[in-house]
Amino acid sequence: MIEFKNVEKKYANGTTALQNINLKIEQGEFVAVIGLSGAGKSTLIRCINRMHDITEGQLKVDEVDVAKLKGKQIRQFRRRIGMIFQSFNLVTRTTVIKNVMVSFVPDLPLWRKLTGIFTKEQKIKALEALDKVGILDKAFIRVDQLSGGQQQRVALARTLAQNPDIILADEPIASLDPVTSKLVMDDFKRINKDMNISVIMNIHHVEIALEYCDRIIGIRKGAVVFDGESSKVTQEILDDIYGGKLEEVKASLEEKSANV
Ligand SMILES: Nc1ncnc2c1ncn2[C@@H]1O[C@H](COP(=O)(O)OP(=O)(O)OP(=O)(O)O)[C@@H](O)[C@H]1O
């Protein structure tokens, strides 16, 4: 379980990105974090794996007080938490399988990971992870020869190979066209349901969030203004989360996806 108790995050420049956050996320939930740009979605997600330090309150992941972790403990803790980014974060000039196997040697420098010799067992594990996201046939192809959607699936396979309890996804479909976005969301959903991995996703596409995620957390100006089941989200709630600017957000997303 992930538990935020009166969490505040203030950046060094004085910006309060999160204030008085109280949340409980149980193992196996599929949660979307929505809100306007700058509302604090990324900050919220990144506090969970200590990419950002909180400045007040307490954040616990399975009873581990995240703020108290130090050095090696942080690295060990992060192994249980996969992170997916909008930009995939892959090494594009090497093969798909090598990108996945990188997850087996988290403490080595990247060049060592990529030149490293992997065991047969590790190769099998990587192939299994690729199979789970439907791109086993691409294992020995260079990443730069794949489409955006396929690259995001490689990133997902890399995270799965690490055997995480939680996946944090920071706008995972923001660079994808609408059809590919849905395929990637199908993968997230399947992984969430079949493997009981918690997924906490920061997402701009409200309709997709409502369709795929079980729970919606709406953030406005660093505070939670809605927290409940997707099926309970009304237009009025969306107007509150987005301060009446939802149509503008949708129009800008449509413009972006036309340019993908
Ligand atoms: N490293 C930083 N230093 C100072 N302020 C920051 C930093 N990162 C984010 N902020 C500020 O914190 C607030 C929340 O930012 P955050 O990136 O969490 O929002 P967001 O909802 O994820 O936005 P977007 O949808 O545009 O990614 C914003 O006011 C932002 O300018």
PDBQT file of the ligand as one rigid body, heavy atoms in Angstrom, charges set to zero:
ROOT
HETATM    1  N1  LIG A 301      12.362  21.052 -10.377  1.00  0.00    +0.000 N 
HETATM    2  C1  LIG A 301      11.449  22.002 -10.124  1.00  0.00    +0.000 A 
HETATM    3  N2  LIG A 301      11.812  23.146  -9.501  1.00  0.00    +0.000 NA
HETATM    4  C2  LIG A 301      10.902  24.089  -9.214  1.00  0.00    +0.000 A 
HETATM    5  N3  LIG A 301       9.605  24.005  -9.513  1.00  0.00    +0.000 NA
HETATM    6  C3  LIG A 301       9.175  22.897 -10.132  1.00  0.00    +0.000 A 
HETATM    7  C4  LIG A 301      10.079  21.835 -10.480  1.00  0.00    +0.000 A 
HETATM    8  N4  LIG A 301       9.373  20.861 -11.093  1.00  0.00    +0.000 NA
HETATM    9  C5  LIG A 301       8.088  21.292 -11.135  1.00  0.00    +0.000 A 
HETATM   10  N5  LIG A 301       7.967  22.514 -10.566  1.00  0.00    +0.000 N 
HETATM   11  C6  LIG A 301       6.732  23.290 -10.374  1.00  0.00    +0.000 C 
HETATM   12  O1  LIG A 301       5.874  22.538  -9.553  1.00  0.00    +0.000 OA
HETATM   13  C7  LIG A 301       4.523  22.638 -10.010  1.00  0.00    +0.000 C 
HETATM   14  C8  LIG A 301       3.983  21.257 -10.340  1.00  0.00    +0.000 C 
HETATM   15  O2  LIG A 301       4.711  20.742 -11.439  1.00  0.00    +0.000 OA
HETATM   16  P1  LIG A 301       4.477  19.283 -12.040  1.00  0.00    +0.000 P 
HETATM   17  O3  LIG A 301       5.501  19.054 -13.094  1.00  0.00    +0.000 OA
HETATM   18  O4  LIG A 301       4.381  18.326 -10.943  1.00  0.00    +0.000 OA
HETATM   19  O5  LIG A 301       3.048  19.468 -12.715  1.00  0.00    +0.000 OA
HETATM   20  P2  LIG A 301       2.261  18.519 -13.718  1.00  0.00    +0.000 P 
HETATM   21  O6  LIG A 301       0.846  18.529 -13.288  1.00  0.00    +0.000 OA
HETATM   22  O7  LIG A 301       2.923  17.214 -13.832  1.00  0.00    +0.000 OA
HETATM   23  O8  LIG A 301       2.410  19.317 -15.083  1.00  0.00    +0.000 OA
HETATM   24  P3  LIG A 301       2.510  18.750 -16.608  1.00  0.00    +0.000 P 
HETATM   25  O9  LIG A 301       1.181  18.120 -16.890  1.00  0.00    +0.000 OA
HETATM   26  O10 LIG A 301       2.732  19.993 -17.409  1.00  0.00    +0.000 OA
HETATM   27  O11 LIG A 301       3.649  17.797 -16.648  1.00  0.00    +0.000 OA
HETATM   28  C9  LIG A 301       4.537  23.599 -11.199  1.00  0.00    +0.000 C 
HETATM   29  O12 LIG A 301       4.262  24.888 -10.735  1.00  0.00    +0.000 OA
HETATM   30  C10 LIG A 301       5.983  23.519 -11.682  1.00  0.00    +0.000 C 
HETATM   31  O13 LIG A 301       6.364  24.720 -12.304  1.00  0.00    +0.000 OA
ENDROOT
TORSDOF 0
